[in-house]
Amino acid sequence: MKKLVLLFVALLTMFVITACGSSDDTNGSDSENEETENTSEETEDTDEADASEGEASEETDMPEEIIMGFVPSQDSETIADTVAPLADQLSEELGIPVEGKVMTNYTALVEAMGTNEVQIGFIPAFAYVLANDKHNVEVILKSERYGSGTYKAQYIVSADSDYEELADLEGAVWAYGDPTSTSGYLFPAAQIMDEFEVENPETEFFSEAFQTGGHDNSAIEVYEGRADVATTFDDVRGELEEEYPDIMDKTKILGYTDEIPNDTISVTEELSDELVQTIKDAFLSFNDDEEMIQIMNDVYSWDAIIEAEDSEYDVVRSTYNKFGDSISLDE
């Protein structure tokens, strides 16, 4: 009898122990599940936080407004109204307000890009080289005129003058638009420096030289007889015929410089790569928009907008080296 009781107690003990073990396993499993669920929730929270931070970063990279800088090659009073539709269209393409701003000269425009007051600049080759060197401004596009991505500077003189070649200009009065203008100043000055072995054409070759503020103004100075020679892009006189119908008869082209890469659309380094690409695509799309291209033609005589690379402007860099520190953004 005692044996049966002992056997019963042993079996009961084993049953209790087994039941407790199962209960512990279940509790452990529940705890592990809870930990897994908590970890999953934490991961989701982290992912959501990372996504939010990414979105915030993208929003931070997007400026609230973009300013486009222009320097008038013609009448500064009308250029602001002329480029307004261009700014409006670009604003629609980018989804950001875009404003066109007229600058007094290329020096002011480059300085404004250096301080990020202007984010997109329509600047010629020389001003671009300066902006790239000093402020990491990047060229993204350039103009096409008459099917070419390059152009020449020209020397305009009075048709009834005795000037026949560049050597004849020694002692003449020179009118140029801006000291940072590639065709208005840099390339003509460099050519005279090379051909006549002078360091400063303004004082060592010409008897007098003065700024006019624009290519058209320079041509008019010769037309009106206030200057003997003007250096401009080729051929600014065509844009002046409506106001000065006889300008082609009263003036002539004495000569040209070497080829110059066309003026640029350049951007500041503060803009994100994605936004720069969007800006680039937007401008290129204007080639299929007659109104937009007409605006570019009215403002700068652009026939089309084409892609550009920094290396194309090495020829301008080598020309700039002739001047050293004699020309800077402080002028």
Backbone torsions as a table, in degrees:
resi	resn	phi	psi	omega
1	MET	NA	-44.0	179.7
2	LYS	-60.8	-36.5	-179.6
3	LYS	-63.3	-40.0	179.7
4	LEU	-65.4	-40.1	179.8
5	VAL	-64.8	-43.7	179.8
6	LEU	-63.3	-40.7	178.7
7	LEU	-62.9	-40.3	179.4
8	PHE	-64.4	-42.1	179.7
9	VAL	-64.3	-39.8	-179.3
10	ALA	-64.3	-44.1	179.5
11	LEU	-64.3	-40.3	179.9
12	LEU	-64.0	-40.9	179.6
13	THR	-62.4	-44.3	179.6
14	MET	-62.4	-39.1	-179.9
15	PHE	-63.8	-43.1	179.7
16	VAL	-63.9	-44.7	-179.4
17	ILE	-61.6	-43.4	179.9
18	THR	-62.6	-42.4	-180.0
19	ALA	-63.9	-41.5	179.0
20	CYS	-64.1	-40.1	178.9
21	GLY	-62.3	-42.3	179.6
22	SER	-63.9	-39.2	-179.7
23	SER	-64.0	-42.0	-179.9
24	ASP	-64.1	-41.5	-179.9
25	ASP	-61.8	-40.7	-179.4
26	THR	-64.7	-45.4	179.1
27	ASN	-62.2	-41.3	179.2
28	GLY	-63.4	-41.8	179.5
29	SER	-63.3	-41.4	178.5
30	ASP	-62.4	-41.1	-179.4
31	SER	-63.5	-43.5	179.1
32	GLU	-62.2	-40.2	178.6
33	ASN	-62.9	-41.2	179.7
34	GLU	-63.7	-41.9	179.2
35	GLU	-63.3	-40.6	179.8
36	THR	-63.5	-43.2	179.4
37	GLU	-63.7	-42.6	179.8
38	ASN	-62.3	-42.5	179.6
39	THR	-62.9	-42.0	178.9
40	SER	-61.5	-43.1	179.9
41	GLU	-64.5	-40.0	179.4
42	GLU	-64.0	-40.1	179.0
43	THR	-62.4	-43.8	179.0
44	GLU	-62.2	-42.1	179.0
45	ASP	-61.8	-41.6	-180.0
46	THR	-64.5	-43.5	179.2
47	ASP	-60.6	-43.1	179.6
48	GLU	-64.5	-38.8	179.4
49	ALA	-65.6	-43.0	178.4
50	ASP	-62.1	-40.9	179.5
51	ALA	-63.7	-41.8	179.9
52	SER	-63.9	-41.5	179.3
53	GLU	-64.0	-38.3	178.4
54	GLY	-63.3	-43.4	178.6
55	GLU	-63.5	-40.6	180.0
56	ALA	-64.3	-38.9	179.5
57	SER	-63.9	-41.9	179.2
58	GLU	-62.9	-40.5	179.5
59	GLU	-65.3	-35.6	179.5
60	THR	-66.3	-36.5	-179.5
61	ASP	-69.8	-20.6	-177.9
62	MET	-89.2	115.0	-179.8
63	PRO	-67.7	156.2	178.7
64	GLU	-74.9	-25.0	-178.3
65	GLU	-154.4	150.0	176.2
66	ILE	-120.1	133.2	178.2
67	ILE	-108.9	128.4	174.5
68	MET	-102.2	129.6	-178.4
69	GLY	-101.9	133.1	177.9
70	PHE	-126.1	144.8	169.1
71	VAL	-115.6	123.7	-174.5
72	PRO	-66.7	130.5	170.9
73	SER	-92.8	-10.3	178.7
74	GLN	-132.4	-137.9	-174.4
75	ASP	-71.5	112.7	-177.3
76	SER	-67.4	-19.2	-177.9
77	GLU	-75.3	-23.5	-177.2
78	THR	-104.5	-17.1	-174.0
79	ILE	-63.8	-36.3	-179.2
80	ALA	-61.0	-44.5	178.4
81	ASP	-68.5	-35.0	-178.1
82	THR	-65.0	-42.1	-175.6
83	VAL	-84.9	-6.0	-178.2
84	ALA	-56.4	-46.6	178.6
85	PRO	-63.0	-32.4	177.1
86	LEU	-63.9	-44.5	178.9
87	ALA	-64.4	-40.0	179.8
88	ASP	-63.8	-43.4	-179.5
89	GLN	-66.2	-42.1	179.1
90	LEU	-65.0	-38.0	177.4
91	SER	-60.2	-41.4	179.4
92	GLU	-66.3	-39.5	-179.2
93	GLU	-67.7	-38.1	-175.0
94	LEU	-90.4	-22.4	-175.6
95	GLY	76.3	20.6	179.3
96	ILE	-132.8	139.5	175.5
97	PRO	-58.1	131.8	179.1
98	VAL	-123.5	133.1	-179.1
99	GLU	-125.1	135.9	174.7
100	GLY	-90.4	130.1	-178.0
101	LYS	-123.6	127.6	179.6
102	VAL	-88.8	125.0	-179.1
103	MET	-101.9	158.0	-176.8
104	THR	-72.7	-34.3	178.5
105	ASN	-161.2	177.3	-176.5
106	TYR	-70.2	-30.2	176.6
107	THR	-60.1	-47.0	179.6
108	ALA	-63.4	-38.3	-179.7
109	LEU	-66.3	-45.7	179.8
110	VAL	-63.5	-40.8	178.1
111	GLU	-63.5	-39.6	179.0
112	ALA	-65.7	-34.7	176.7
113	MET	-72.0	-33.2	178.6
114	GLY	-64.9	-30.7	178.1
115	THR	-98.4	6.7	179.2
116	ASN	63.2	23.1	172.9
117	GLU	-76.3	-26.3	173.5
118	VAL	-124.2	131.2	-176.5
119	GLN	-101.1	-27.2	178.2
120	ILE	-123.5	126.7	-178.4
121	GLY	-123.3	133.9	171.6
122	PHE	-93.8	95.4	-171.9
123	ILE	-129.0	143.2	178.7
124	PRO	-73.2	177.4	-170.9
125	ALA	-58.2	-47.6	-176.8
126	PHE	-65.4	-46.2	178.8
127	ALA	-61.2	-35.4	177.6
128	TYR	-63.9	-45.6	-179.7
129	VAL	-57.9	-43.3	177.6
130	LEU	-63.0	-46.3	-177.8
131	ALA	-64.7	-37.9	178.8
132	ASN	-68.4	-42.2	-178.3
133	ASP	-67.4	-42.2	-173.5
134	LYS	-92.6	-29.4	-171.4
135	HIS	-130.5	9.2	-179.6
136	ASN	57.4	28.7	173.7
137	VAL	-65.1	140.9	-173.2
138	GLU	-116.2	130.0	174.6
139	VAL	-77.8	135.9	177.3
140	ILE	-121.0	-27.3	-177.6
141	LEU	-148.7	165.9	173.9
142	LYS	-146.6	172.6	-177.5
143	SER	-85.8	156.3	170.1
144	GLU	-122.6	128.0	177.6
145	ARG	-128.5	132.1	178.7
146	TYR	52.3	36.6	177.0
147	GLY	77.0	11.2	-176.9
148	SER	-127.1	148.9	176.4
149	GLY	-95.9	5.8	176.8
150	THR	-129.7	166.9	179.2
151	TYR	-153.1	-178.5	177.8
152	LYS	-128.4	156.0	169.6
153	ALA	-89.3	152.4	-178.2
154	GLN	-128.3	156.4	175.9
155	TYR	-106.8	115.9	179.5
156	ILE	-101.1	130.4	175.8
157	VAL	-132.0	168.9	177.8
158	SER	-68.0	140.3	-177.6
159	ALA	-63.1	-29.7	-178.3
160	ASP	-96.1	13.0	178.0
161	SER	-80.2	167.7	178.8
162	ASP	-91.7	4.2	-178.1
163	TYR	-72.1	125.5	179.8
164	GLU	-121.6	-24.6	179.8
165	GLU	-148.6	169.5	-174.3
166	LEU	-58.4	-36.6	-178.3
167	ALA	-59.9	-28.9	-179.4
168	ASP	-68.5	-17.2	-176.4
169	LEU	-78.8	-7.1	179.5
170	GLU	-59.3	126.1	-177.9
171	GLY	88.3	1.0	-179.3
172	ALA	-81.5	168.6	175.6
173	VAL	-96.2	124.1	-173.1
174	TRP	-107.9	128.9	174.7
175	ALA	-111.4	127.3	177.4
176	TYR	-136.3	155.8	-173.6
177	GLY	-72.5	-52.5	-172.6
178	ASP	-155.9	138.8	-177.8
179	PRO	-66.6	-12.1	176.1
180	THR	-105.7	9.7	177.9
181	SER	-81.6	128.0	-176.2
182	THR	-62.4	-52.7	-177.9
183	SER	-86.0	-28.2	-178.6
184	GLY	-75.2	-26.7	-176.8
185	TYR	-138.5	-56.8	-167.4
186	LEU	-56.3	-57.6	-175.5
187	PHE	-68.5	-42.1	175.9
188	PRO	-61.7	-43.2	179.9
189	ALA	-63.2	-42.2	179.5
190	ALA	-64.1	-38.4	179.0
191	GLN	-63.7	-43.8	179.5
192	ILE	-67.3	-38.6	176.9
193	MET	-59.1	-42.7	-178.4
194	ASP	-71.4	-47.2	-173.1
195	GLU	-73.3	-30.2	-173.9
196	PHE	-118.7	9.9	173.8
197	GLU	51.0	54.5	175.5
198	VAL	-121.0	152.9	179.5
199	GLU	-93.2	-30.0	-179.8
200	ASN	-134.3	97.9	-177.6
201	PRO	-58.8	-32.6	-176.7
202	GLU	-62.0	-36.0	-176.2
203	THR	-110.6	-24.8	-175.2
204	GLU	-99.3	-15.4	-179.2
205	PHE	-119.5	-52.6	178.0
206	PHE	-86.2	153.4	177.1
207	SER	-79.3	-25.8	-179.8
208	GLU	-157.9	147.0	176.9
209	ALA	-144.3	141.1	-179.9
210	PHE	-148.8	153.3	178.8
211	GLN	-84.5	146.7	178.5
212	THR	-116.9	-16.8	179.7
213	GLY	91.5	-6.0	179.8
214	GLY	-175.6	156.3	-179.0
215	HIS	-62.5	-42.8	-179.4
216	ASP	-63.6	-41.0	179.0
217	ASN	-61.5	-37.9	180.0
218	SER	-64.0	-44.9	179.4
219	ALA	-62.7	-38.5	-179.7
220	ILE	-65.9	-34.8	178.3
221	GLU	-59.4	-39.6	177.2
222	VAL	-71.8	-43.5	179.3
223	TYR	-57.2	-40.5	-178.1
224	GLU	-85.2	-5.3	176.8
225	GLY	84.9	13.3	-179.4
226	ARG	-90.6	-10.8	176.6
227	ALA	-139.3	151.7	179.0
228	ASP	-85.3	-32.8	-178.3
229	VAL	-145.6	145.6	175.5
230	ALA	-130.3	143.1	175.8
231	THR	-111.5	126.7	-175.9
232	THR	-145.2	176.4	171.5
233	PHE	-75.2	164.1	-176.5
234	ASP	-95.5	124.1	-9.9
235	ASP	-120.2	107.5	-176.1
236	VAL	-62.2	-24.7	-176.1
237	ARG	-62.2	-28.3	179.4
238	GLY	-61.5	-28.1	180.0
239	GLU	-83.9	-7.0	-176.8
240	LEU	-107.1	-4.2	-174.4
241	GLU	-63.2	-33.3	-179.6
242	GLU	-62.7	-41.8	-179.9
243	GLU	-85.6	-30.4	-179.9
244	TYR	-127.0	79.1	-172.6
245	PRO	-57.3	-26.9	-176.9
246	ASP	-101.7	16.6	-176.1
247	ILE	-64.1	-33.1	178.6
248	MET	-68.2	-31.1	179.7
249	ASP	-80.3	-34.4	-175.2
250	LYS	-86.6	-11.5	179.1
251	THR	-129.6	164.2	176.4
252	LYS	-145.6	163.4	179.0
253	ILE	-98.0	120.3	-178.1
254	LEU	-82.1	-34.8	-178.4
255	GLY	-177.2	179.8	-177.0
256	TYR	-134.4	161.3	173.5
257	THR	-93.4	-176.3	172.9
258	ASP	-69.8	171.1	179.9
259	GLU	-64.2	142.0	180.0
260	ILE	-125.5	134.7	175.0
261	PRO	-64.4	142.2	-174.4
262	ASN	-63.5	163.8	-179.7
263	ASP	-65.3	159.8	-165.7
264	THR	-114.5	162.3	157.9
265	ILE	-109.5	115.0	-175.6
266	SER	-123.3	157.4	-176.3
267	VAL	-130.7	158.4	179.1
268	THR	-80.4	158.5	-176.8
269	GLU	-72.9	-14.4	-179.3
270	GLU	-70.8	-21.3	-179.5
271	LEU	-74.7	139.9	-180.0
272	SER	-69.2	157.7	179.2
273	ASP	-59.1	-39.6	-179.1
274	GLU	-64.1	-42.7	-179.7
275	LEU	-68.7	-39.3	177.9
276	VAL	-60.1	-43.1	179.1
277	GLN	-64.1	-39.3	177.9
278	THR	-64.1	-42.0	177.5
279	ILE	-61.9	-44.1	179.8
280	LYS	-60.9	-47.9	179.8
281	ASP	-62.2	-38.4	-179.3
282	ALA	-63.7	-45.7	179.4
283	PHE	-64.6	-41.8	180.0
284	LEU	-63.4	-32.1	178.9
285	SER	-67.6	-20.1	179.2
286	PHE	-67.4	-17.2	177.0
287	ASN	-62.1	-24.2	179.0
288	ASP	-97.5	8.4	-179.0
289	ASP	-118.3	105.6	-175.0
290	GLU	-58.5	-37.6	-178.6
291	GLU	-65.0	-43.5	-178.4
292	MET	-67.3	-43.5	179.2
293	ILE	-65.8	-34.0	177.5
294	GLN	-64.3	-37.4	176.9
295	ILE	-62.5	-46.0	179.1
296	MET	-62.9	-34.1	178.0
297	ASN	-70.6	-39.6	179.1
298	ASP	-65.4	-37.3	-175.3
299	VAL	-81.8	-49.0	-173.3
300	TYR	-131.9	12.6	179.5
301	SER	62.6	35.1	175.8
302	TRP	-83.2	132.8	174.8
303	ASP	-93.3	-24.6	180.0
304	ALA	-162.2	167.0	177.0
305	ILE	-114.7	124.3	-177.8
306	ILE	-127.4	163.8	-178.0
307	GLU	-72.3	155.2	-178.4
308	ALA	-144.4	155.0	176.9
309	GLU	-126.7	152.9	-178.0
310	ASP	-59.7	-36.3	-176.0
311	SER	-62.1	-23.4	179.5
312	GLU	-64.4	-19.9	-175.2
313	TYR	-99.2	12.1	176.8
314	ASP	-63.8	-33.2	178.6
315	VAL	-63.0	-32.5	177.9
316	VAL	-73.6	-38.1	177.7
317	ARG	-60.5	-44.3	-178.6
318	SER	-66.3	-34.5	177.0
319	THR	-69.1	-40.7	180.0
320	TYR	-60.3	-32.3	-179.0
321	ASN	-60.9	-21.9	178.3
322	LYS	-65.3	-25.3	-173.8
323	PHE	-93.9	-20.4	-178.9
324	GLY	57.6	-127.0	-178.5
325	ASP	-94.5	8.1	-178.0
326	SER	-71.3	-19.2	175.6
327	ILE	-126.1	126.8	-179.0
328	SER	-146.4	176.3	179.4
329	LEU	-71.2	-9.3	-179.7
330	ASP	-82.1	-10.0	-177.8
331	GLU	-78.7	NA	NA
